Amino acid sequence: MRQSKKEKACEHPEKLKGKPGECTPEQVRVCHGDDKKHPCVTKR
């Protein structure tokens, strides 16, 4: 199944505890460092 262009796969699915949009700021920091935005979530 193909993903739509608006959806983006999680870069670290092994660390994902829910949906990427539900990640806490701490979890984003663990997975992506000091990124201000969560790269696994795209705006629709």
N, C-alpha and C positions, 0 to 999 in steps of 0.2 A: 504494500500500500504506500502510495506517495504522500508526502507531507505537502500541505499548501505552502505557498510562498510566505504567508504571514506567520506560519508556525516555525519554530526553530527547535531542534533537538537539544536536549540537555547535554552540555559538554562533559559533565561528571555524573552520569546516571547511577553509578555505584554509591554516590553520596546523597542522592536525592531521597528525601523523606516524604515527599508529597509532589505537588505540581511545582514547576519552577517559579511560578508567580506567587507561591505561598512561602518561599524561602525567607527566613529571618535575615536581617542585616549581618548577623554573626555567621550564618551559614554561607551567605554570599562571599563574605570575607575569607572563609576557610577555602572555598572552592576557587575563587577568582582573585584573591589578593585584595588590593585597595581600590578596585574598580568602583566608581561611584554608581554605575548603573549595572543591573544584572544582565549580562550578555545573553543569557538563555531565554530571556523574555523579550518578545517584540510587541510593540503597540499595534493594535488592530484599528 
